[in-house]
């Protein structure tokens, strides 16, 4: 019997071997790096590379810059097609600016989906796009780039197979055949798109983009990759290698660099190019071209992006929401740019100045000035690496430190060796910081926050690379004990060694001191005074759900102004804040950052449960990722009534309840004590009937001190009370909600419909704006073909998880009131953290993991 290998089977097989594929790629890239490093150490010299860089013709630099501009211009159209596929439209100026800033950042730092994604989420969100649409566009963008690189590389291979064969030893005919297969697959894909069909991969239905959109994406990819390749090719000696073959090598190097997740593919990209072009281009000229390419294609766009954001900050007073959101990205880009400048200063500290500069220094300055400038310049570079983290955290102390270090390093550029290029970078940094002062609004000491393992590892990697660079540059210098004490104008080797030792020692001291520093976080439940203070804050803001703080089961983090707070619970490593911060929006940013940092410093993971869309930029800025939890039903009270076709079922239910003798009443808090025993009896009967226990955290529990603080809506049948609901509202009269909802097992079936309808009409009569019916978990998950796996899992549970939770029944009940559905999100770290956090949330609500499995 013949078995047909369907695409689904191949995808399934690929999924089974995915880990092995990643491991093989890691080994391959490690081997490439080792081989390239060996080639660099044995065949090249620092002096030859510097000479090659200095010999780069001005016309080559200009052509490379123009090709870079063309590549980045093409990159902006990635976003345009991605938004079109997601079903969103924005002005081209907004798309172009967002895409350029996102790519300038992600190309340099790496982790494009995270860094560039955060930029898109913030700017496109400010332009009015819902987070789900932005997420789809980000996924389509990444997929389009990957497919485009493969197709462009295959097309280049058709023309350049003969050149590639000289490197890999593969017959040109086989290479061309492989490339043609890839191109035919791309043509077949466009054919599928033209039919508007769907593909089923691993049980997931993927709607294909239109043929025109797919063709646009391929053309954009072709222009982008070809222009980026031209930016490097123009820097090579004329006639060294044919351009089509070069594009194939370039596409392969870019793809491996992206897969490696190394910032900018640094090292991986160079390794592939050195291996591929070693037989066509002199090694020192190729290395020099790669150095210049890094500056032109990566560093200059990042500096331009920082300048653009500085301009946005300059005009933010009377600007659009998008411009203001762009100004808010200043700390993120300035953090990345500060890191790059710090690395440049460290590189400068272990490399010699030119002979002309050395001669001028010997004639003009005293030797101690030159020695001190070189030594202090390296220390300043290391300091900038640590200051960059403070900038990411928006600390005001980091702003002052960054500006002072930039100006101080600017003064050192001359005595170090007339370092004009460093001076330009430092001027851009100082200028951007000068106009972005307002964005660093967190008043905290620079070393008040512990450095994470990841940040310290990154600093350590930089120091290790600088050490390797030093031994490469001065490998011909004979080492002896006396070298440490040589003080001469041209004694750059001992000068660099002294600076490097100081850098290593300071790094070690900072790492040990910061890693040993762990705050002792003690979770204390609020006392009566703290609850009264929280109650005052709740009454002065619009969110009715914030009244759950009066349960007293959650810890509080209060702002310095005592006008806002975060209520949170802790289980295991999860620190979970319930809702957005409570209080004025201007207080949110500082509270969120403090909460995230306290959790991280204590070895935990911070999360915010059931946050609203308008607060998402705050969580993204704090380094969290956003995951949709479901949708909240909000009833617009001014327009609500029981009349009309849409409310027919609800109207009939209320009429039936009235025929059954049900009546409605709202009891003020001071009147609740008189009926407390009746309420307790109803609550106990309801719990026994549902075989469940009291909940906590995001739900209220029937406790005397809690129930007696709230108004209570009751439903009676004759003189007998059969149902009740505790009510939440604030003094602003904006939003109202219910908390505890309970009825007797033998209450009429219409009791709950009647209770909710009458409560909504009651708050409408009091002039409130909206009534919060609460969230339906997993409701409204995206059905788009590019929806993240999180949404696919959510849809699966919503559609087929009725044995675990009445998802669809709950939504159907709330649909009776014709609400507006607003998304609710979980803001948390990425990876598998959301699953652990949600498990801990369930345990916090149920009172333990054992109770989660029951009711």
C-alpha positions in Angstrom: 0.0 0.0 0.0 1.4 3.4 -0.9 1.2 6.2 1.7 1.1 9.7 0.3 3.3 12.2 2.2 1.0 15.1 2.7 2.2 18.5 3.8 0.6 17.9 7.2 2.7 14.8 7.7 5.8 16.7 6.8 5.0 19.5 9.2 4.3 16.9 11.9 7.7 15.2 11.3 9.4 18.5 11.3 7.8 19.4 14.7 9.1 16.1 16.1 12.7 16.8 15.0 12.6 20.5 15.8 14.8 20.3 18.8 17.4 18.3 16.9 17.3 20.8 14.1 17.9 23.7 16.5 20.8 21.7 18.1 22.3 21.1 14.7 22.1 24.7 13.8 23.7 25.7 17.1 26.6 23.3 16.5 26.9 24.6 12.9 27.0 28.2 14.0 29.5 27.4 16.8 31.8 25.7 14.3 31.5 28.7 12.0 32.4 31.1 14.8 35.4 29.0 15.8 36.6 28.6 12.2 36.2 32.3 11.5 37.9 33.3 14.7 40.8 31.0 13.9 41.0 32.5 10.4 40.9 36.0 11.9 43.7 35.3 14.3 46.0 33.5 11.8 45.5 35.3 8.6 44.6 38.9 9.6 46.3 41.6 11.5 44.7 44.6 13.2 46.8 47.1 11.3 45.8 45.6 7.9 42.1 45.8 8.8 42.5 49.5 9.9 44.3 50.3 6.7 41.5 48.6 4.7 38.8 50.6 6.6 40.7 53.9 6.0 41.2 53.1 2.3 37.5 52.7 1.7 36.6 55.1 -1.2 34.2 57.9 -0.4 32.1 56.8 -3.4 31.8 53.3 -1.9 30.6 54.8 1.4 28.1 56.9 -0.4 26.7 54.0 -2.5 26.6 51.8 0.7 24.6 54.5 2.5 22.2 54.9 -0.4 21.7 51.1 -0.5 21.1 51.1 3.2 18.5 53.8 2.8 16.8 51.7 0.1 16.8 48.7 2.3 15.2 50.5 5.3 12.7 52.1 3.0 11.7 48.6 1.8 11.5 47.4 5.4 8.7 50.0 6.1 6.6 48.3 3.5 6.8 45.0 5.4 4.6 46.7 8.0 2.3 48.0 5.4 1.5 44.6 3.9 1.4 43.0 7.4 -1.2 45.6 8.5 -3.2 45.0 5.3 -3.3 41.3 6.0 -4.4 41.9 9.6 -7.2 44.1 8.3 -5.9 47.4 9.6 -5.2 50.7 7.8 -3.0 53.5 9.1 -1.4 56.6 7.4 1.9 55.7 5.6 3.8 58.3 7.6 2.8 56.5 10.9 3.7 53.1 9.4 7.0 54.3 8.0 8.2 56.0 11.2 7.2 53.0 13.3 8.8 50.5 11.0 12.0 52.4 10.8 12.4 52.8 14.5 11.4 49.2 15.1 13.9 47.8 12.6 16.7 50.2 13.7 16.3 48.9 17.2 15.8 45.2 16.5 18.5 45.0 13.9 21.0 46.2 16.4 19.8 44.5 19.6 18.3 41.4 18.1 15.1 39.6 19.3 13.1 41.4 16.7 9.7 40.1 17.8 10.3 41.4 21.3 12.1 44.7 20.7 10.6 45.7 17.4 7.3 44.3 18.6 7.2 46.5 21.7 7.8 49.6 19.4 4.9 48.5 17.1 2.6 47.7 20.0 3.1 51.1 21.5 3.0 53.3 18.4 0.3 51.4 16.5 -1.7 51.2 19.7 -1.4 55.0 20.1 -2.7 55.3 16.5 -5.9 53.4 17.6 -5.1 49.8 16.7 -6.3 47.0 19.0 -3.5 44.9 20.5 -4.7 41.7 18.7 -4.4 43.4 15.3 -0.9 44.5 16.1 0.1 41.0 17.2 -1.2 39.5 13.9 0.8 42.1 11.9 4.0 41.3 13.9 3.6 37.5 13.3 2.9 38.1 9.6 5.9 40.4 9.4 8.3 37.8 10.9 6.9 35.0 8.6 7.1 37.2 5.5 10.7 38.1 6.2 11.7 34.5 6.7 10.0 33.4 3.5 11.4 36.3 1.5 15.0 35.7 2.5 14.7 32.0 1.5 13.2 32.9 -1.9 15.6 35.7 -2.7 18.5 33.4 -1.7 17.2 30.7 -4.0 16.9 33.1 -6.9 20.4 34.3 -6.4 21.6 30.7 -6.3 20.2 30.0 -9.8 22.7 32.6 -11.2 25.5 32.1 -8.8 25.6 28.3 -8.4 29.1 28.1 -9.9 30.6 30.5 -7.4 28.9 28.8 -4.5 30.2 25.4 -5.7 33.7 26.6 -5.2 33.0 27.1 -1.4 30.9 24.1 -0.5 31.9 21.7 -3.2 28.4 20.9 -4.3 27.8 20.4 -8.0 26.3 23.5 -9.6 23.5 21.5 -11.2 22.3 20.2 -7.9 22.4 23.7 -6.4 20.4 25.1 -9.2 17.9 22.2 -8.9 17.4 22.9 -5.2 17.0 26.6 -5.9 14.4 25.9 -8.6 12.4 23.6 -6.3 12.3 26.5 -3.8 11.1 28.9 -6.4 8.5 26.5 -7.7 7.3 26.0 -4.2 7.0 29.8 -3.9 5.0 29.9 -7.2 2.7 27.2 -6.0 2.1 29.1 -2.8 1.1 32.1 -4.7 -1.1 29.9 -6.8 -2.9 28.7 -3.6 -3.2 32.3 -2.5 -4.7 33.2 -5.9 -7.5 30.7 -5.3 -8.1 32.1 -1.9 -7.8 28.7 -0.3 -6.9 27.5 3.1 -4.2 25.2 4.4 -4.6 22.8 7.3 -1.4 22.3 9.2 -1.4 20.2 12.4 -5.1 20.7 12.8 -5.0 24.5 12.4 -6.8 26.2 9.5 -4.6 28.9 8.0 -6.3 31.4 5.7 -3.8 32.3 2.9 -3.2 35.9 2.0 -4.4 37.2 -1.3 -2.1 36.6 -4.3 -1.4 40.3 -4.7 -0.4 40.6 -1.0 1.8 37.6 -1.3 3.5 39.0 -4.4 3.9 42.3 -2.7 5.6 40.6 0.2 8.0 38.8 -2.1 8.9 41.9 -4.0 9.5 43.8 -0.8 11.7 41.0 0.5 13.6 41.0 -2.8 14.2 44.8 -2.6 15.2 44.6 1.0 17.7 41.8 0.8 19.2 42.9 -2.5 19.6 46.5 -1.2 21.1 45.3 2.1 23.5 43.0 0.2 24.4 45.9 -2.1 25.3 48.0 1.0 28.1 45.5 1.7 28.9 44.6 -1.9 29.7 48.2 -2.7 32.4 48.2 0.0 34.2 45.2 -1.6 36.9 45.6 -4.2 35.5 46.0 -7.7 35.0 42.7 -9.6 35.8 40.6 -6.5 32.6 38.5 -6.8 29.5 38.5 -9.0 26.6 40.2 -7.4 24.0 37.4 -7.8 26.3 34.9 -6.1 27.1 37.4 -3.4 23.4 37.9 -2.7 23.0 34.1 -2.1 25.8 34.1 0.5 24.4 37.3 2.1 20.9 35.8 2.4 22.4 32.6 4.0 24.5 34.7 6.5 21.5 36.9 7.4 19.2 33.8 8.0 21.8 32.1 10.2 22.3 35.4 12.1 18.6 35.7 12.8 18.3 32.1 13.9 21.2 32.6 16.3 19.3 35.4 18.2 22.7 37.0 18.7 22.2 40.8 18.6 22.5 41.9 15.0 23.8 38.4 14.2 27.2 39.7 15.4 29.9 37.1 14.8 27.6 34.7 13.0 27.1 36.9 10.0 30.8 37.7 9.8 31.8 34.0 10.2 29.6 33.0 7.2 30.9 35.8 5.0 34.5 35.1 5.9 34.1 31.4 5.1 32.1 32.0 1.9 34.2 34.9 0.4 37.6 34.0 1.6 38.7 32.7 -1.8 37.3 35.7 -3.7 38.2 38.8 -1.5 41.5 39.4 0.3 40.8 38.7 4.0 41.9 42.1 5.3 39.7 43.9 2.8 36.7 41.7 3.5 37.2 42.2 7.3 37.4 46.0 6.7 34.3 46.0 4.6 32.4 44.1 7.3 33.4 46.7 9.9 32.3 49.6 7.7 29.1 47.7 6.9 28.3 47.4 10.6 28.7 51.1 11.1 26.7 52.1 8.0 23.8 49.6 8.1 23.4 49.2 11.9 24.9 52.0 13.9 23.9 55.0 11.7 20.2 54.0 11.5 20.1 53.5 15.3 21.7 56.9 15.8 19.1 58.4 13.3 16.2 56.6 15.2 17.5 58.2 18.5 17.6 61.6 16.8 14.0 61.1 15.5 12.8 60.3 18.9 14.6 63.3 20.3 12.7 65.4 17.7 9.5 63.8 18.8 10.3 64.7 22.4 11.0 68.3 21.3 7.6 68.7 19.7 5.5 66.5 22.2 3.8 69.5 23.8 1.3 70.0 21.0 1.7 66.7 19.2 -0.5 63.8 18.1 -0.9 60.7 20.3 1.5 58.8 18.0 4.2 61.5 18.4 3.7 61.5 22.2 4.0 57.7 22.2 7.1 57.9 20.1 8.6 60.3 22.6 7.8 57.7 25.3 10.0 55.2 23.6 13.1 57.4 24.2 14.3 55.4 27.3 14.2 52.1 25.3 16.2 53.4 22.3 18.5 55.5 24.5 19.2 52.4 26.6 20.2 50.5 23.4 22.2 53.4 22.0 24.0 53.9 25.4 25.0 50.3 25.4 26.4 50.6 21.9 28.4 53.7 22.8 29.7 52.0 25.9 31.0 49.1 23.7 32.6 51.5 21.3 34.4 53.2 24.2 35.6 49.8 25.5 36.9 48.9 22.0 38.6 52.2 21.8 40.3 51.5 25.1 42.1 48.4 23.8 43.0 49.6 20.3 45.8 52.1 19.4 45.4 55.5 17.9 46.9 56.3 14.5 50.5 57.3 14.2 49.5 60.9 13.2 47.4 61.2 16.3 50.1 59.8 18.5 52.7 62.2 17.1 50.3 65.2 17.7 49.6 64.0 21.3 53.4 63.8 22.0 53.9 67.4 20.8 50.8 68.9 22.5 49.9 67.1 25.7 51.6 65.7 28.8 51.9 62.0 29.0 49.9 61.7 32.3 47.0 63.4 30.5 47.0 60.8 27.7 47.4 57.9 30.2 44.5 59.2 32.3 42.2 59.8 29.3 42.8 56.3 28.0 42.2 54.7 31.4 39.2 56.8 32.4 37.7 56.4 28.9 37.5 52.6 29.3 36.0 53.0 32.8 33.4 55.4 31.4 32.5 52.8 28.7 32.0 50.1 31.3 29.9 52.5 33.4 27.7 53.2 30.4 26.9 49.5 30.1 25.4 49.6 33.6 23.8 53.0 33.1 22.0 51.6 30.1 20.0 49.3 32.4 18.9 52.3 34.5 17.8 54.1 31.3 15.7 51.1 30.4 14.1 51.4 33.9 13.6 55.1 33.3 15.6 56.1 36.4 16.2 59.8 36.8 19.7 59.0 38.2 20.5 57.1 35.0 19.7 60.2 33.0 22.1 62.3 35.1 24.8 59.6 35.0 24.4 59.1 31.2 24.6 62.8 30.4 27.6 63.3 32.7 29.4 60.3 31.3 28.7 61.4 27.7 30.0 64.9 28.3 33.0 63.6 30.3 33.9 61.0 27.6 33.5 63.7 25.0 36.3 65.7 26.7 38.5 62.6 26.7 38.1 62.0 22.9 40.9 64.4 22.1 43.7 63.2 24.5 42.8 59.6 23.8 43.8 59.9 20.2 41.7 62.5 18.4 38.7 60.0 18.4 36.4 62.1 16.2 34.0 59.2 15.4 33.5 58.6 19.2 32.9 62.3 19.6 30.0 62.2 17.1 28.4 59.3 18.8 28.7 60.9 22.2 27.3 64.2 20.9 24.2 62.4 19.6 23.8 60.7 23.0 24.2 63.9 25.0 21.8 65.8 22.7 19.2 63.1 22.8 19.4 62.9 26.6 19.2 66.6 26.9 15.8 66.8 25.2 14.4 63.6 26.8 14.7 64.6 30.4 11.0 64.2 31.1 10.9 60.6 30.1 13.2 59.6 33.0 10.7 60.3 35.7 11.5 57.5 38.2 13.2 59.0 41.2 15.5 56.2 42.4 19.2 55.7 42.9 21.2 54.2 40.0 22.2 51.2 42.1 18.9 50.8 43.9 17.9 48.0 41.5 19.7 44.7 41.4 21.2 43.8 38.1 19.7 40.6 36.6 21.7 37.5 35.6 21.0 38.3 32.0 22.3 41.8 32.1 25.4 40.8 34.0 26.0 37.9 31.5 25.8 40.4 28.7 28.3 42.7 30.3 30.5 39.7 30.9 30.3 38.7 27.3 31.3 42.2 26.2 34.3 42.2 28.5 35.3 38.8 27.3 35.1 39.9 23.7 37.1 43.0 24.5 39.8 40.9 26.1 40.0 38.7 23.0 40.2 41.8 20.9 43.1 43.1 23.0 45.2 40.0 22.5 44.4 40.0 18.8 45.5 43.6 18.4 48.7 43.2 20.4 49.5 39.6 19.6 53.0 40.5 18.4 53.9 42.3 21.6 56.2 40.2 23.8 54.6 39.9 27.2 56.9 40.5 30.3 56.3 41.8 33.8 57.9 45.1 32.8 55.1 45.8 30.2 52.7 46.8 32.9 55.0 49.7 33.9 55.8 51.1 30.5 54.5 54.7 30.2 55.2 56.0 26.7 53.1 57.9 24.1 53.2 54.9 21.8 52.9 52.3 24.5 49.4 51.4 23.7 49.7 47.7 24.7 50.5 48.3 28.4 48.1 51.2 28.5 45.3 48.9 27.2 46.3 46.1 29.6 46.0 48.4 32.6 42.6 49.7 31.4 41.3 46.2 30.8 42.4 44.9 34.2 40.5 47.8 35.8 37.4 47.1 33.7 37.5 43.4 34.6 38.0 44.1 38.4 35.1 46.6 38.4 32.9 44.2 36.6 33.6 41.5 39.0 33.0 43.7 42.1 29.7 45.0 40.7 28.5 41.6 39.7 29.3 40.1 43.2 27.8 43.0 45.1 24.6 43.2 43.1 24.1 39.4 43.0 24.5 39.2 46.8 22.0 42.0 47.3 18.5 40.5 47.6 15.8 42.4 49.3 13.9 40.6 52.0 10.3 41.0 50.7 7.8 40.2 53.4 4.2 39.9 52.4 2.0 41.6 54.9 -1.7 41.7 54.7 -3.2 45.2 55.2 -4.4 46.2 58.7 -7.5 48.3 59.4 -5.7 51.6 58.8 -4.3 50.5 55.5 -7.7 49.3 54.4 -9.3 52.6 55.2 -6.6 54.4 53.2 -7.3 52.0 50.3 -11.0 52.6 50.6 -10.5 56.4 50.2 -8.4 55.8 47.1 -11.0 53.4 45.7 -13.8 55.9 46.2 -11.9 58.6 44.3 -11.4 56.6 41.1 -13.8 55.0 38.5 -13.1 51.3 38.6 -15.8 49.5 40.7 -13.9 46.2 40.8 -11.1 47.9 42.9 -13.5 47.5 45.8 -12.2 43.9 46.1 -9.3 45.3 48.1 -11.6 45.4 51.1 -11.5 41.6 51.3 -8.1 42.2 53.0 -6.6 39.0 51.5 -4.2 40.8 49.2 -1.0 42.7 50.0 -0.7 46.4 49.0 2.0 48.5 47.3 1.1 52.1 47.8 2.6 55.0 45.8 4.8 57.6 47.4 2.0 60.2 47.0 -0.4 57.8 48.9 -2.9 58.4 46.0 -2.7 55.0 44.3 -1.9 51.3 45.1 -1.4 47.9 43.6 -3.2 45.0 45.3 -1.5 41.6 44.7 -1.1 38.1 45.9 1.9 35.9 45.9 2.1 32.1 45.4 5.4 30.3 44.7 7.4 32.5 42.4 4.4 34.3 41.0 3.6 37.9 42.1 0.2 38.6 40.7 -1.3 42.1 40.8 -5.1 42.1 40.4 -6.2 44.6 37.7 -4.4 47.8 36.8 -3.1 50.0 39.5 -5.9 51.7 41.4 -5.7 55.5 41.4 -4.7 58.3 39.0 -3.2 57.1 35.7 -0.2 59.3 36.3 0.8 57.2 39.2 0.7 53.9 37.3 4.1 53.8 35.7 6.1 54.2 38.8 4.0 51.6 40.7 4.2 49.0 37.8 8.0 49.4 37.6 8.4 49.1 41.4 6.3 46.0 41.5 8.1 44.3 38.6 11.5 45.1 40.1 10.6 44.0 43.6 9.4 40.7 42.2 12.5 40.2 40.1 14.9 41.1 42.9 13.1 38.6 45.1 13.6 35.9 42.5 9.9 36.0 41.4 8.0 36.8 38.3 5.6 39.7 38.1 2.3 39.6 36.4 -0.8 41.8 36.2 -4.1 39.9 35.9 -7.2 41.3 34.0 -5.7 44.6 32.8 -7.5 46.9 30.4 -6.2 47.9 26.9 -5.4 51.5 27.8 -2.8 50.4 30.2 -0.8 48.1 27.9 2.0 50.5 27.0 2.9 50.8 30.7 3.4 47.0 31.0 5.2 46.8 27.6 7.6 49.5 28.7 8.3 47.5 31.9 9.4 44.5 29.7 6.3 42.4 30.1 4.4 40.6 27.3 0.7 40.7 26.8 -1.6 37.7 26.6 -5.4 38.0 26.1 -7.4 36.4 28.8 -10.9 37.0 27.5 -13.5 39.7 27.2 -15.3 41.8 29.8 -19.0 42.7 29.3 -19.7 46.4 29.8 -23.3 47.6 29.6 -23.8 51.2 28.5 -26.3 52.5 31.1 -27.6 55.7 29.4 -28.8 53.6 26.4 -30.0 50.5 28.3 -33.7 49.6 28.5 -35.9 46.5 28.4 -37.5 47.7 25.1 -36.5 46.6 21.6 -36.1 43.3 19.7 -32.6 42.6 21.1 -33.8 42.7 24.7 -36.9 40.6 24.1 -35.7 37.5 26.0 -34.6 39.6 28.9 -37.9 41.5 28.9 -39.9 38.3 28.9 -37.8 36.9 31.7 -38.4 40.0 33.9 -42.1 39.8 33.1 -42.2 36.1 34.1 -40.4 36.9 37.3 -42.9 39.6 38.2 -45.8 37.1 37.5 -44.0 34.7 39.9 -44.2 37.3 42.6 -40.6 38.4 42.7 -39.7 41.9 44.0 -36.5 43.9 44.0 -34.9 46.1 46.6 -31.4 47.7 47.2 -30.4 47.9 50.8 -27.9 50.5 52.0 -24.9 49.3 54.0 -26.3 50.3 57.3 -29.5 48.2 56.6 -27.6 45.1 55.7 -26.9 44.0 59.2 -30.6 43.5 59.9 -30.9 40.9 57.2 -27.4 39.4 57.6 -28.6 36.0 58.9 -31.0 35.6 55.9 -28.1 36.5 53.5 -25.9 33.9 55.3 -28.5 31.2 54.9 -28.9 31.9 51.2 -25.1 31.9 50.8 -24.6 28.6 52.7 -27.4 26.9 50.7 -25.8 28.1 47.4 -22.4 26.8 48.4 -23.8 23.5 49.4 -25.9 23.1 46.3 -22.8 23.8 44.1 -20.5 21.7 46.3 -17.9 24.5 46.4 -16.1 26.6 48.9 -15.6 30.3 49.2 -13.2 31.9 46.7 -10.7 34.7 47.1 -8.3 37.0 45.3 -10.3 38.1 42.2 -13.7 37.1 43.8 -15.3 38.2 47.0 -16.2 35.8 49.8 -19.1 35.9 52.1 -17.6 37.4 55.2 -19.4 39.6 57.7 -16.9 42.5 57.7 -16.8 42.5 53.9 -20.6 42.2 53.2 -21.6 44.8 55.7 -19.5 47.5 53.9 -21.5 47.3 50.7 -25.0 47.9 49.4 -26.9 44.7 48.7 -29.6 44.0 46.1 -32.1 41.5 47.2 -34.9 39.6 45.5 -37.9 38.4 47.5 -40.7 36.1 46.6 -43.5 37.4 48.8 -41.8 38.0 52.1 -39.1 35.4 51.6 -35.7 36.4 50.4 -34.5 34.1 47.6 -31.5 35.8 46.0 -29.0 38.6 46.6 -26.0 40.4 45.1 -23.5 42.6 46.8 -22.8 45.8 44.8 -19.6 47.7 44.0 -19.4 51.3 43.0 -17.3 54.4 43.7 -18.0 58.1 44.5 -17.3 59.1 40.9 -20.5 57.5 39.7 -18.9 56.1 36.5 -19.0 52.3 36.9 -20.9 49.8 39.0 -20.6 46.1 39.3 -21.7 43.1 41.4 -19.5 40.8 43.4 -21.3 38.0 45.3 -24.3 36.6 43.5 -26.2 33.9 45.3 -29.7 32.3 45.3 -31.6 29.5 47.0 -31.6 26.2 45.2 -35.4 26.4 44.9 -35.5 30.0 43.7 -37.4 30.6 40.5 -35.3 30.2 37.4 -35.9 33.8 36.4 -34.5 35.2 39.6 -31.0 36.0 38.3 -32.2 37.6 35.1 -34.6 39.6 37.2 -31.9 40.6 39.7 -29.4 41.7 37.0 -32.0 43.6 35.0 -33.2 45.5 38.1 -29.7 46.3 39.3 -28.8 47.7 35.9 -31.9 49.8 35.8 -31.2 51.0 39.4 -27.8 52.3 38.5 -29.1 53.8 35.3 -31.6 55.8 37.4 -28.7 57.0 39.6 -26.9 58.4 36.6 -23.9 56.0 36.3 -22.3 55.5 32.9 -21.6 51.7 32.7 -22.3 48.4 34.5 -19.5 45.8 34.6 -20.9 42.3 34.1 -17.4 40.8 34.6 -15.1 38.8 32.3 -15.8 35.7 30.3 -12.5 33.7 30.2 -11.2 32.8 26.8 -13.9 34.8 25.0 -13.0 36.7 21.8 -9.8 34.8 21.1 -8.5 35.6 17.6 -9.6 33.2 14.8 -7.1 34.7 12.3 -4.8 32.3 10.6 -1.8 34.0 12.1 -3.2 34.1 15.6 -0.6 33.1 18.2 -0.7 29.6 19.7 -2.1 31.2 22.9 -5.2 32.2 21.1 -5.6 28.9 19.4 -5.4 27.1 22.7 -7.9 29.5 24.1 -10.4 28.9 21.3 -10.0 25.2 21.7 -10.8 25.4 25.4 -13.7 27.8 24.9 -15.3 25.6 22.2 -14.7 22.2 23.8 -14.0 22.9 27.5 -17.5 22.8 28.9 -16.6 19.9 31.2 -14.2 22.2 33.0 -16.0 25.6 32.9 -19.2 26.9 31.4 -17.5 29.3 29.0 -20.2 29.5 26.4 -23.1 29.5 28.8 -21.6 32.4 30.7 -21.2 34.4 27.5 -24.7 33.6 26.4 -26.1 34.8 29.8 -24.3 38.1 29.5 -25.2 38.6 25.9 -28.8 39.0 27.0 -27.9 42.5 28.2 -26.4 43.5 24.8 -23.0 44.6 26.3 -19.9 46.1 24.7 -17.1 43.5 24.9 -13.8 44.9 26.0 -10.6 42.7 26.0 -8.8 41.8 29.2 -5.1 40.8 29.3 -2.5 39.1 31.4 0.8 41.1 31.4 3.6 38.8 32.3 7.1 37.6 31.3 7.1 35.5 28.1 8.0 31.8 27.4 6.2 29.3 29.7 5.8 31.9 32.5 2.1 32.7 31.7 1.1 29.0 32.2 2.8 28.8 35.6 1.3 32.2 36.5 -2.3 31.2 35.6 -1.9 28.0 37.6 -0.9 30.1 40.6 -3.8 32.5 40.0 -6.2 29.6 40.0 -4.7 28.5 43.3 -4.9 32.0 44.8 -8.6 32.1 43.8 -9.5 28.6 45.0 -7.3 28.7 48.1 -4.8 26.1 47.0 -3.9 23.8 44.1 -5.8 20.9 45.6 -9.0 22.9 45.6 -8.5 23.9 42.0 -9.2 20.3 41.0 -12.5 20.4 42.8 -14.9 23.3 43.0 
